[in-house]
Amino acid sequence: MLPQEIIRRKRDSLRLSEHEIAGFVEGVTSGAVSDGQVGAFAMAVFFNGMNRDEAVALTLAMRDSGDVLDWSDLPGPVTDKHSTGGVGDNVSLMLAPIVAACGAYVPMISGRGLGHTGGTLDKMDAIPGYASQPDIALFRKAVLETGCAIIGQTADLAPADRRLYAIRDVTGTVESVPLITASILSKKLAAGLQSLVLDVKVGNGAFMEKSRDATALANSLVEIANGAGLKASALITGMNEPLASAAGNAVEVRNAVDFLTGRFRDHRLQDVTLALAAEMLQSAGLVSSNQDGMRRATETLTSGRAAATFARMVAVLGGPADFIEKPERYLATAATEFAVKATANGFVTGIATRDIGLAVVGLGGGRTRPDDKVDPAVGITRLLPVGAEVRLGEPLALIHARSLADAEAAAAAVLSAYTVGASKPAADKSVIRRILPRG
């Protein structure tokens, strides 16, 4: 069937067959389907959705558009996590080595920044020499020798998703539940996982701002994963403020190194990271309960074993051997630093988190087009959390920019994103809900 006919059928809310979906995805992979047709298909799905069978078919077709890895030779369970995206969400950088140091294998295939959210792959690219898109042989070597590898999609893994992912970012179709589901799961299925934990964000800095929408996405991910043969569960976590006190690429890597080494740990970031680690360890069968998983993960972090695992992963994938000891030697720094100062006394009562992410994009730390280059040095640090007390003239955040003009523009955006009131607000829950397979 012609691509335009498949687009028309979905535009008219008709159910697509497995054969039609597979044919369209084959055209996306080969280039026979144009960018305009891919965008039109994404828009049709955005407005009309997909049922369970269509979403499973789309996921499997995208998985099968390239190679599917086989880890059956590894002497332990193969597991991973995926976040739906947020601001200051550098969890993967700590989570993969924590879980690997507990005995699992974590072949983590990550994405680049999407919309206002940061991308794990962009963060890893901030480490000089790090091969974020290695060939399969080096990927396997890193996983076997260190227990984990954080990489991007290679040319051979879910290539249909790589193209669709880029077009969704610039056509206003990011928030489609079936497209998000298929994008995430096709990569994870191609990675040859035995289990997967989803971190579904909810709040004003997430793609899903409302609880019901986040719950629908979490249920979709778990249901479609299980329909495609992958054991999965999900945690719904809060994104009404940046998760870390840093947002950007190099600045989030530095934040992650500080977390792993114990130099500094943001409280909400620690809560979410350890909760996901516990869920992954239980899902992988390495612990018998969530409580035991939390204990194991905490011990692994505080003992330094997770930091050592991260260091080995960076070195095997081409980064500096002493990166975790001397990150400041290797991470790029911006030419200008500019403090965002509070205009009143009080407490931080709210943060427009999406605006913080967009400020980072405006600085050059994200993309407005798929082929935009990202500046690893720019970003925002020392972001005060909700509930923090602040006085007139004290900093709410610190901007890292290429120029004073860029810094001032970002500072204005950050200042308007913060709300300061007279009373300290109640703290939001970091981990809100757990979603398990039905039945």
C-alpha positions as CSV (number, residue, x, y, z in Angstrom):
1,M,0.0,0.0,0.0
2,L,1.2,3.5,-0.8
3,P,2.5,5.5,2.2
4,Q,-0.2,8.2,1.6
5,E,-2.9,5.6,1.8
6,I,-1.7,4.4,5.2
7,I,-1.5,8.1,6.4
8,R,-5.1,8.6,5.1
9,R,-6.4,5.6,6.9
10,K,-4.9,6.7,10.2
11,R,-6.1,10.3,9.5
12,D,-9.6,8.9,9.2
13,S,-9.3,6.9,12.5
14,L,-9.2,3.6,10.8
15,R,-7.3,0.7,12.4
16,L,-4.0,-0.2,10.7
17,S,-3.0,-3.8,10.1
18,E,0.2,-5.3,11.2
19,H,1.2,-5.6,7.5
20,E,0.4,-1.9,6.9
21,I,2.4,-0.8,9.9
22,A,5.4,-3.0,9.0
23,G,5.4,-1.7,5.4
24,F,5.3,1.9,6.5
25,V,8.2,1.4,9.0
26,E,10.2,-0.4,6.2
27,G,9.7,2.7,4.1
28,V,10.8,5.0,7.0
29,T,14.0,2.9,7.3
30,S,14.8,2.7,3.6
31,G,14.0,6.3,2.9
32,A,11.1,5.4,0.5
33,V,8.9,7.4,2.9
34,S,9.7,11.2,2.8
35,D,10.2,13.4,5.9
36,G,6.8,15.0,5.1
37,Q,5.1,11.7,5.1
38,V,6.7,10.6,8.3
39,G,5.6,13.9,9.9
40,A,2.0,13.5,8.5
41,F,1.9,9.9,9.9
42,A,3.1,11.1,13.3
43,M,0.5,13.9,13.3
44,A,-2.3,11.4,12.4
45,V,-1.3,9.1,15.2
46,F,-1.0,12.1,17.6
47,F,-4.7,13.0,16.9
48,N,-6.2,9.6,16.5
49,G,-4.0,7.3,18.6
50,M,-3.5,3.6,18.3
51,N,-5.0,0.6,19.9
52,R,-3.0,-2.0,21.7
53,D,-2.4,-4.3,18.7
54,E,-1.3,-1.3,16.5
55,A,1.1,-0.1,19.2
56,V,2.6,-3.5,19.6
57,A,2.9,-3.9,15.8
58,L,4.6,-0.5,15.5
59,T,7.0,-1.3,18.4
60,L,8.0,-4.6,16.9
61,A,8.4,-3.2,13.4
62,M,10.7,-0.5,14.6
63,R,12.7,-3.0,16.7
64,D,13.0,-5.2,13.6
65,S,14.2,-2.3,11.4
66,G,17.7,-3.2,12.5
67,D,19.7,-5.6,14.5
68,V,18.5,-7.2,17.8
69,L,21.2,-7.9,20.3
70,D,21.6,-11.2,22.1
71,W,23.2,-11.2,25.6
72,S,22.6,-14.9,26.4
73,D,26.3,-15.4,26.9
74,L,26.3,-13.0,29.9
75,P,26.5,-14.6,33.4
76,G,23.8,-12.4,34.9
77,P,20.4,-10.7,34.2
78,V,20.2,-8.0,31.5
79,T,18.1,-5.0,32.6
80,D,17.6,-1.3,31.9
81,K,15.7,1.8,32.7
82,H,14.2,4.6,30.6
83,S,13.0,8.0,31.6
84,T,10.3,9.9,29.6
85,G,12.4,13.0,30.0
86,G,12.7,16.0,32.3
87,V,14.9,18.8,33.3
88,G,18.0,18.1,35.4
89,D,17.3,14.4,34.9
90,N,20.8,12.8,34.9
91,V,19.6,9.7,36.8
92,S,21.0,7.3,34.1
93,L,24.6,8.3,34.8
94,M,24.3,7.1,38.4
95,L,21.7,4.4,38.0
96,A,23.5,2.2,35.4
97,P,26.7,1.9,37.5
98,I,24.8,1.3,40.7
99,V,22.8,-1.6,39.2
100,A,25.8,-3.0,37.4
101,A,27.8,-3.0,40.6
102,C,25.1,-5.1,42.2
103,G,25.5,-7.8,39.6
104,A,23.2,-6.9,36.7
105,Y,24.2,-6.0,33.1
106,V,22.9,-2.7,31.9
107,P,23.2,-2.1,28.1
108,M,21.6,1.4,28.2
109,I,20.7,2.8,24.8
110,S,19.8,6.4,25.3
111,G,18.5,9.4,23.3
112,R,19.4,13.0,22.7
113,G,17.6,16.0,24.0
114,L,13.9,16.2,22.9
115,G,12.1,19.5,23.1
116,H,12.8,21.2,26.4
117,T,14.2,18.0,28.0
118,G,17.8,17.0,28.2
119,G,19.3,14.0,26.5
120,T,21.5,11.4,28.3
121,L,23.5,11.0,25.1
122,D,24.2,14.7,24.9
123,K,25.5,14.5,28.5
124,M,27.8,11.6,27.7
125,D,29.1,13.5,24.7
126,A,30.4,16.2,27.1
127,I,33.1,13.7,28.2
128,P,36.1,14.0,25.9
129,G,36.9,10.9,24.0
130,Y,33.8,9.0,25.2
131,A,32.4,6.9,22.3
132,S,28.7,7.5,22.8
133,Q,27.9,5.7,19.5
134,P,30.3,2.8,19.4
135,D,30.1,-0.2,17.1
136,I,28.5,-3.3,18.4
137,A,31.8,-4.9,19.3
138,L,32.9,-2.1,21.5
139,F,29.4,-1.9,23.1
140,R,29.5,-5.6,24.0
141,K,33.1,-5.3,25.3
142,A,32.1,-2.4,27.6
143,V,29.0,-4.2,28.9
144,L,31.0,-7.4,29.5
145,E,34.0,-5.8,31.2
146,T,32.2,-3.1,33.3
147,G,28.6,-4.3,33.6
148,C,27.1,-1.3,31.9
149,A,27.4,1.0,28.9
150,I,25.5,4.2,28.2
151,I,25.4,4.7,24.4
152,G,23.2,6.1,21.7
153,Q,21.5,4.2,18.9
154,T,24.0,2.8,16.4
155,A,23.2,2.7,12.7
156,D,22.1,-0.9,13.2
157,L,19.8,-0.6,16.2
158,A,16.2,0.5,15.6
159,P,17.1,2.9,12.7
160,A,13.4,3.6,12.0
161,D,13.0,5.0,15.4
162,R,16.1,7.2,15.1
163,R,14.5,9.0,12.1
164,L,11.0,9.2,13.5
165,Y,12.4,10.5,16.9
166,A,14.1,13.4,15.1
167,I,11.0,14.3,13.1
168,R,8.7,14.1,16.1
169,D,10.9,16.7,17.9
170,V,10.3,19.4,15.2
171,T,6.7,18.6,14.2
172,G,4.9,19.1,17.5
173,T,4.1,15.4,18.0
174,V,6.4,14.5,20.9
175,E,3.5,14.0,23.4
176,S,1.7,11.2,21.5
177,V,1.4,8.2,23.8
178,P,1.7,5.4,21.2
179,L,4.7,7.2,19.5
180,I,6.4,7.6,22.8
181,T,5.7,4.0,23.7
182,A,7.0,2.6,20.4
183,S,10.0,4.9,20.4
184,I,11.1,3.9,23.9
185,L,10.4,0.2,23.6
186,S,11.7,-0.5,20.2
187,K,15.2,0.6,21.3
188,K,14.9,-1.4,24.5
189,L,13.7,-4.5,22.7
190,A,16.5,-4.1,20.1
191,A,19.0,-4.0,23.1
192,G,18.0,-7.5,24.0
193,L,16.8,-6.8,27.5
194,Q,15.2,-9.3,29.9
195,S,13.5,-6.6,32.0
196,L,12.9,-2.9,31.9
197,V,11.8,-0.2,34.4
198,L,10.2,2.9,33.1
199,D,10.5,6.3,34.9
200,V,7.5,8.2,33.8
201,K,7.7,11.9,34.7
202,V,4.7,14.0,35.7
203,G,4.5,17.8,36.3
204,N,5.1,21.1,34.7
205,G,8.5,20.0,33.4
206,A,7.4,16.7,31.9
207,F,5.7,15.9,28.6
208,M,2.9,14.6,30.7
209,E,1.8,17.4,33.0
210,K,-1.3,15.8,34.4
211,S,-1.4,12.7,36.6
212,R,-4.0,10.9,34.5
213,D,-1.9,11.4,31.3
214,A,1.3,10.1,33.1
215,T,-0.6,7.1,34.4
216,A,-2.0,6.4,30.9
217,L,1.5,6.5,29.5
218,A,3.0,4.3,32.2
219,N,0.2,1.8,31.7
220,S,0.7,1.9,27.9
221,L,4.5,1.3,28.3
222,V,4.1,-1.6,30.7
223,E,1.2,-3.2,28.7
224,I,2.9,-2.8,25.3
225,A,6.2,-4.0,26.6
226,N,4.6,-7.1,28.0
227,G,2.7,-7.6,24.8
228,A,6.0,-7.5,22.9
229,G,7.5,-10.1,25.3
230,L,9.5,-7.8,27.7
231,K,9.0,-7.9,31.4
232,A,8.4,-4.3,32.6
233,S,7.1,-2.1,35.4
234,A,7.1,1.7,35.9
235,L,7.5,4.4,38.5
236,I,5.7,7.7,38.2
237,T,8.0,10.4,39.5
238,G,7.6,14.1,40.1
239,M,8.8,16.8,37.6
240,N,7.4,20.0,39.1
241,E,10.9,21.2,39.6
242,P,14.3,20.3,38.1
243,L,15.4,16.9,39.5
244,A,19.1,17.9,40.0
245,S,20.3,21.4,40.9
246,A,22.0,21.5,37.5
247,A,20.5,21.6,34.0
248,G,22.7,21.3,30.9
249,N,25.2,18.8,29.7
250,A,28.7,19.2,31.2
251,V,27.1,20.7,34.3
252,E,24.9,17.6,34.8
253,V,27.8,15.3,34.2
254,R,29.7,17.1,37.0
255,N,26.6,16.8,39.2
256,A,26.5,13.1,38.5
257,V,30.2,12.6,39.4
258,D,29.7,14.6,42.6
259,F,26.7,12.3,43.4
260,L,28.6,9.1,42.8
261,T,31.7,10.2,44.8
262,G,29.6,11.6,47.6
263,R,30.8,15.1,47.2
264,F,27.2,16.4,46.9
265,R,23.9,14.7,46.4
266,D,20.6,16.5,45.6
267,H,17.9,14.9,47.9
268,R,15.2,14.4,45.3
269,L,17.7,13.1,42.8
270,Q,18.9,10.5,45.4
271,D,15.3,9.5,46.2
272,V,14.4,8.8,42.6
273,T,17.8,7.1,41.7
274,L,17.7,4.7,44.5
275,A,14.0,3.9,44.0
276,L,14.6,3.1,40.4
277,A,17.7,1.0,41.3
278,A,15.6,-1.0,43.8
279,E,12.9,-1.6,41.2
280,M,15.5,-2.7,38.6
281,L,17.2,-5.1,41.0
282,Q,13.9,-6.7,42.0
283,S,12.7,-6.9,38.4
284,A,16.0,-8.6,37.4
285,G,15.6,-11.1,40.2
286,L,18.7,-10.1,42.1
287,V,16.7,-9.2,45.3
288,S,13.5,-10.7,46.7
289,S,11.9,-7.4,47.8
290,N,11.9,-3.7,47.0
291,Q,13.3,-3.0,50.5
292,D,16.2,-5.3,50.0
293,G,16.8,-3.7,46.6
294,M,16.9,-0.2,48.3
295,R,19.4,-1.5,50.9
296,R,21.7,-3.1,48.2
297,A,21.6,0.0,46.0
298,T,22.4,2.3,48.9
299,E,25.3,0.2,50.1
300,T,26.7,0.0,46.6
301,L,26.6,3.8,46.2
302,T,28.0,4.7,49.6
303,S,30.8,2.1,49.3
304,G,32.2,3.7,46.1
305,R,31.6,0.6,44.0
306,A,29.2,2.5,41.7
307,A,31.7,5.3,41.2
308,A,34.4,2.8,40.3
309,T,32.0,1.1,37.8
310,F,31.3,4.5,36.2
311,A,35.0,5.2,35.9
312,R,35.7,1.9,34.2
313,M,32.8,2.4,31.8
314,V,34.1,5.8,30.8
315,A,37.6,4.5,30.2
316,V,36.6,1.4,28.2
317,L,34.5,3.6,25.9
318,G,37.4,5.9,25.2
319,G,37.1,8.6,27.9
320,P,39.8,9.7,30.4
321,A,41.0,7.0,32.8
322,D,41.1,9.6,35.7
323,F,37.8,11.3,34.7
324,I,36.0,10.7,38.0
325,E,38.9,11.9,40.0
326,K,39.4,15.1,37.9
327,P,36.3,16.0,36.0
328,E,37.1,19.7,36.1
329,R,40.2,18.9,33.9
330,Y,38.1,17.5,31.1
331,L,34.6,19.1,31.1
332,A,34.1,22.2,29.1
333,T,33.3,25.4,30.9
334,A,31.4,28.4,29.6
335,A,33.0,31.8,29.2
336,T,30.4,33.7,31.2
337,E,28.8,33.0,34.6
338,F,25.8,35.1,35.7
339,A,23.9,34.9,38.9
340,V,20.1,35.1,38.9
341,K,19.1,37.1,42.0
342,A,15.9,37.0,43.9
343,T,13.8,40.1,43.9
344,A,12.1,39.4,47.2
345,N,12.5,37.7,50.6
346,G,10.7,34.4,51.1
347,F,10.5,30.8,50.0
348,V,10.6,29.2,46.6
349,T,7.0,28.1,46.2
350,G,7.0,27.0,42.6
351,I,9.2,26.6,39.5
352,A,8.0,26.6,35.9
353,T,10.3,23.7,35.1
354,R,9.7,23.6,31.3
355,D,10.9,27.2,31.1
356,I,14.1,26.2,32.8
357,G,14.6,23.6,30.2
358,L,13.8,26.0,27.4
359,A,16.3,28.5,28.9
360,V,19.0,25.8,28.5
361,V,18.0,25.2,24.9
362,G,18.2,29.0,24.3
363,L,21.7,29.0,25.7
364,G,22.7,26.4,23.1
365,G,22.5,23.4,25.3
366,G,19.6,21.8,23.3
367,R,18.2,21.8,19.8
368,T,15.5,23.6,17.9
369,R,16.3,21.6,14.7
370,P,17.5,18.0,14.5
371,D,20.9,18.9,13.0
372,D,21.7,21.7,15.6
373,K,25.0,21.3,17.4
374,V,24.8,21.3,21.2
375,D,27.2,23.4,23.3
376,P,28.3,21.1,26.2
377,A,29.5,23.9,28.4
378,V,26.4,26.0,28.8
379,G,23.7,25.4,31.3
380,I,22.4,26.4,34.7
381,T,23.6,25.3,38.1
382,R,22.8,26.0,41.8
383,L,19.1,25.8,41.0
384,L,17.3,26.3,44.3
385,P,14.6,23.7,45.0
386,V,11.0,24.3,45.9
387,G,10.9,25.1,49.6
388,A,14.3,26.8,49.8
389,E,14.4,30.0,51.7
390,V,15.9,33.0,49.9
391,R,16.5,36.7,50.6
392,L,16.4,39.7,48.3
393,G,19.6,39.8,46.1
394,E,20.6,36.2,46.9
395,P,21.1,33.8,43.9
396,L,18.3,31.6,42.7
397,A,20.6,30.0,40.1
398,L,23.8,30.5,38.2
399,I,23.8,30.8,34.4
400,H,26.7,29.4,32.3
401,A,26.7,31.1,28.9
402,R,28.8,31.8,25.8
403,S,28.2,35.5,26.1
404,L,26.8,38.2,28.5
405,A,23.8,38.7,26.2
406,D,23.0,35.0,26.3
407,A,23.4,34.9,30.0
408,E,21.1,37.9,30.6
409,A,18.4,36.4,28.3
410,A,18.5,33.1,30.2
411,A,18.6,34.9,33.6
412,A,15.4,36.7,32.7
413,A,13.7,33.5,31.8
414,V,14.9,31.7,34.9
415,L,13.8,34.6,37.1
416,S,10.3,34.5,35.7
417,A,10.2,30.8,36.1
418,Y,10.6,31.1,39.9
419,T,7.8,32.0,42.3
420,V,8.8,33.3,45.7
421,G,6.2,33.5,48.5
422,A,5.9,34.2,52.2
423,S,5.2,30.7,53.3
424,K,7.2,27.5,52.9
425,P,5.2,25.0,50.7
426,A,4.7,21.4,51.4
427,A,7.2,19.2,49.7
428,D,6.0,17.2,46.6
429,K,6.6,13.4,46.6
430,S,9.6,12.4,44.4
431,V,8.3,8.9,43.7
432,I,4.5,9.0,43.3
433,R,3.2,5.7,42.1
434,R,4.3,2.2,41.0
435,I,2.8,0.6,37.9
436,L,2.9,-3.2,37.5
437,P,1.6,-5.4,34.7
438,R,-2.2,-6.0,35.0
439,G,-3.0,-9.4,36.3
